[in-house]
Amino acid sequence: MTKEFKNKLVLFGAGKIGRSFIGQLFSRGGYEVVFIDIYKPVIDELNRRHNFNLVIKSEEEYVINIQNVRGVFAGDVERVLEEITTARIIAVSVGLNGLKSIMPLIAKGLIKRFETEGALPIDIIIAENLRNAAEFMNNALKELLPEGYPLGERVGLIETSIGKMVPIMLKKDTEKDILQVFSESYNTLILDKLAFKNPIPAIEGLAPKENMKAWVDRKLFIHNLGHAATAYLGYLFDSRFVYIYEALEVPEIYRKVKDIMLQSADALIKKYPMDFNKESMLSHINDLLKRFSNKALGDSVFRVGCDLNRKLGPNDRLVGAINLAIEMNMPYDKILFALVCGCYFRATDQEGKMLPSDIEFDKIYKKNIRKVMINICDFNESRDLSVIEQAEEMDKALKF
């Protein structure tokens, strides 16, 4: 018996990006959106209401009601597998740790789907801020699927660049409505044009690109880099700052953050000359700084800067940009300065608590910044000695 394949998106992850970005794009594009999540209160409420409110935080706040949605509890394995067998498209938005945990479930769903007569190839949109996300998923699925499973023929693994900003919501906002979600108005999903097995959905807001690696790197080394730099320079300037826009209201910080982003942009332009140029990068940076300055969004210094072990890690926004600049034989001193400022970051959440991993980072930094550069950033004492020594000089200057 041939299954009926509906215009249905099965979306793993009913969190802020899942609801405010991926879910709303497909719902407004005419798809039924089925959220798969481990948080049962959200799933139960989705099934009770079949809609939720997306609150756009801008100078003129407005609400979009997202309809034609429902939920399935991730623990109800048989129902999840049935949804996968009848989906038109799948998406994941669960974070790296969540991605690892749902791989066995997706693999089982793919096996069941292709045991069905007339099963269509399936595309999986990877809505994660993760470099080489398609490679990660491909390797994970290969380990879980039967030997000889034609993964490359049946499954499209679609990398994305997630540029939408969603703030941490206050407790009072989630208590008022467990399903409502806040975000900025930006609504463009950049994704890998060449990875689709099926026709790309004709949905407003999807922006397919051919050289996806360039666009993933632009997101990480311009957007994420600039955001983090704002938090780190802002906190160092005044640890009482709560919001990102407060930091950018200081002209010196605004100028320095823009210069940091422009330095990274120069390396990207040299790496990807067919995709980027100075004019387009400057326009993108100016737009990002305007978006970062959005007071209505209420994006916090804590949210943007916390998780230092990851954000100062070897493949992430700052160290990754430094390594790219070194590869391109370009200067990186301004980016390195942002990294050193990050070592001073000790912001707390609305309850006055630091992220536990940032407390552990503090213990490493207290030994000396060289420990951070080697143990966290993964710089090598022989190969990268110049970078390490420059960081030590900057650190000394900041201490005085």
N, C-alpha and C positions, 0 to 999 in steps of 0.2 A: 504494500500500500504506500503510495507516494504522499509524503507530508506536504501540508500547506505552509509555505513560507510567507509570513506576514511582513508588512512594513513595521518591523519591531526591532528596537535596539535593546539588547540585554546589557546592562551597565553594572559592572562589579564596582561597588563603592557609591554609597549615598551620602558622601560627605560634602563639603562646601564646593569643591570644584565639580564633583559629580552632579550636584543639583544646580549650581549657579551657571555652569558653563556647558558641559557635554549634554546633560539631560535636557536643559532648556533649548539648546540649539536643535536637537532632534525632535523634541516635542513640538516646537513651533514650526518645524519643517514637515510635520504631518506624520511622524512616527509615534507609535505607542512606545513608551519607555518603561522598561521593567528593571527596577533597581534590585540588585542582590547585595545584601549587607548582613553583618553579624550583629548589628545593633537593633534588637527586636522592637523597642519602642518606636523608632523611626519607621520600620517596615509596617508595623501595625497601624500607625497613623496614616501612612501612604495608602494602605488598603481601605481605611475608613473613609478618607476624603477624596482620593484620586486626583488631588491637585495640591499645589503649595505656592507660596508667594516668594518671588525674588524681588528684593528691595534694592533698587539701584541708587547708590550713594553718589550724588553729584550736587552741583549748585542748586539744582531743582530736583529734589528726591522724588522718585516715582516707583510704583509697584507694578510688576508683571506677574500675572497669575499663570502658572505653568500647569497645563492640564494633560489628560490622557496618560497618567502615570499610575503605577502600582508597584508593589514590592514583593520579594520572595526572601525568606530567611535563609541565609547561606547554609545553615545546618540542615535544611530540608533538601538533602542531596538529590533525591529523585525528581523533585519539582525543578530544581536548578538545571538538571540534565535535560529535562523536557523542554525548558525554555531555550536552551542552547540549540536543540535539534530543530526548532521552528523559527529561530531568529534570522533576520535579514542581515544583521550586523551586530558585533559585540564591541564593547569598550571596557577598559579597565582604568580605574582612578582610585587606587588604594594605598599608594606609597610603596617604597621598595620592600619593606618587611611584609606588607600585606600581599604584594605581588608574589613573593616566594610562597606564601601560604595558600594562595588560590590556584597555583599552577596544577596541582593534582586534580582539582575539580574541573578546570578547563580541559585538561587532557581527557578525562573521562567523558566530558560532554562532546568533545571532538570524535572520540571513538564511537559513541552512541549515534551521533549525527550521521556519520558516514557508513553506519550499518543500515541506514534507511535508504530505500530505493528513491532515486531522483534527488538525492541530497546535493545542494548547491555548494560551491566553495564559500568560505566564510572569511570576512575581513575582521581583524581585531584592532581597534584603535587604542594605542597605548598612550593614555593621557597622563603621563608621568614626567616629572622633571628628572629625566635619567638619560645620560649620554649612552649611546649604543643600546637603546632599549630593545630594538628588534632582535639584535644579536643575543641579548640576555634571555629574552623569551624563547627564541628559537632553540638555544642550547638547553634551557630548562625543559621545554616540551619534548625535545628529542630523547631526553633521559627517561621520560615518563610514558611515551607512546611506544607501541610495539615496533620491533625491528622491521624496517622496510616500509613503515607508514609514510605515504607520500606527502609529507608536511608542506614541502615547497609548492606542490600543485594545488593543495586543498585550502591552505590558510595563508591569507595576506597579513603580515605583521606591520602595522602602520605607525611609524614614529610620528610624534607631534612636537610642537613647541608651544608650551602652555604659558601665555603671556598675561592671562587675566589675574587681577589682584583681588583677593578676598581677605578681609580683616578677621582677626579673632573676635568672635561675638561675645558680648558681655553675658553673664549668667542670667540677668533679668530679661534679655532679649530671647534667649532660648527657652526660658521658663514661660514667657508670654506665648510663644508658638514654637514648638519643637521642630517644625518643618521649614519655617522661614529662614532665608539665607540672604546675607548682604554681599554686594559686590560692586565694582566699578562698572561703567557702561561699556568699556572695551569688550568686544565680542567676536574677535577673529581667531579662528583655530587654524594654525599653520600645520599642514600634514604632508606626508610623503606621497606624492602623486604616483610614483613609479611602483609602489608596493601593493596597490590594490589588485585583487583578483577579479572583483566585480566592478561594474561602472561606479564611479564616485557619486555618492548621493548628491542630488541637486538641492542642497540646503544652503540658505543664506548664512554667511559667516565662515564657511569652509574655504580655506585658501591653500590649494594644493601647490607644492613646490617640487621641482625636479632634483635639486641638489640639497637634500634634506639635512645633511651633516652641517652645511654652512649655516642653516637657519637655527639648528639646535645650538650650535656654538654661539651664534649671535645672541640668542636668549640667555645663555649662561654667562657669556663674557661681556655683555653690555647691560642687559636688564638686571640679572641676578647680582652681577658685580656692582653695578651702580647703586642698587638698593642696599646691599650690605655695606658698601662704603659710606653711604648716608648714615646708616645706623651707627657704624663704628666711629666715624668722625664726630657725629652728633653727640654720642654718649661721652666721648672724651672731652668735648667742648663743655658740655653741661649734663651731668648724670641725672639731672632732674627732668630732662626732656622725656615726655611720654610718647609723643607722636612724631612720625617721620617728617611731617610738614614743618614742625617747629625747627628741626635742624636746617631744613632748606631755606627757612626765612633768614638765616644768618648768611649774609652775602659771601663771606670768606669760605664757608662750608659749601655753598652752592657752586662757587667757582672751582674749588678743589675737586669736588665730586665730578663735575663736568669734565675737568682735565683728566681725571682718572679714566673715565669712560672713553674719552677721545683717544687716550694712549692705547687702550685695548682695541678700539676701533681701527686704529692704524695697522695693528698686527693682523686683524681679521681681513682688512682690505687687501693686504699683501698676500694672505693665505688664499682668499677667495675673490680674485679680481673680476671674475665673470659674474659674480652675484652682488657685490657691494662696491660702492664708491664713496668718496668723501661727502658729497652732497646728500646722498640718501642716509648715510650714517649720522650726519649732523642733524638732519630732520628727525630721525628716529630718537636720538638722544634728547633733543629738545622736547619732543612729545613725551618721552618717559619722565623727564624731570617735571613736566607739567602734571602728569598723572601721579607721580610720587607726592606732589604738593597738594593733592586733593584733600582738603580738610574734612569734607563730608565723609570720606571713606574711613577716617579714624584709624589708619594703619599704625600700629605701635612700633616703637623702637625695639621693644622686646621681641615681638614676633619676627621682625625682619632680620634681626641680628643674632638671635639665640641659636644654639646647636653648633658651637664653635668647632667641635671635633670634625663635623661634617663640612661646614662651610669654609673652614681653613684646610680642608683635606686635599690630597694630592691631585684629584681629578675635578675639583670643584671650581667655583667662580673666580677666586683670586689666584690660587696656586696654578690652576689650569691656564689662566690668562698670562701669568708670568712665564710659564713654560712655552706657551705659544709664541710670546714675544721673543724669547730666547731662540726658539726654532727659526723664527723669521729674521733673526739678527736685528731686532728692534729694541728700543729702550723700554724699561719696565719699572723704573724707580717710583713713579706715582702709584702704580698698582701695589708695589711692595709696601709703600707707606700705608696704604689702606689695610693691608694684612697686619702690619705691626700695630696699627690702631686697634684692630680687632682683638689683639692679645689683651687689651685693657678692658674689654667689654664685660660688664658684670650686671647687666640690666635684669630686672625682676618683673614677674607677671603682675596681674591686678591684685593678687593676694600677697605680694611682696616676696615671692619665692623665685630663686634662680632655677633654671633647668638643671636637673641633677647632673647631666653630663658636663655642663658648664662649670660646675663645682669641681669636677674631676680635672677639667682643663686647667682651672686656676692652680691646682696643685702642681701640674707640669710646668706652667709658666713661672711659678714662684722659684723653681730651681734655676732657670735662666731661659732666655728666648731661644738659645741654640737648641735646647731640648724640644721646644715647640717646632722649630724649623725641621728637625730631623725626625722626631717621633710622630708628629701630627701632619706636617706638610710633606714629609717624605723627601726632603732635599738631602743630597748626598754630600758628606763632608769633603770629599775629594773633588767630585765632579762639579758641585754647586757651591764651593767654598766662597766665591765672590758674593753670591746672593746671601748666604748666611751672614757674612761679615757686614754687608750693607745693612741687613736687618738689625744686627747688633748695634751698629752706629746710630741708626734711627731710634732704636729703643733707648739708648743712653740719652739722646737729645730730648726725647719726650719726658724722661724721668726728671730732667732738670728744667 
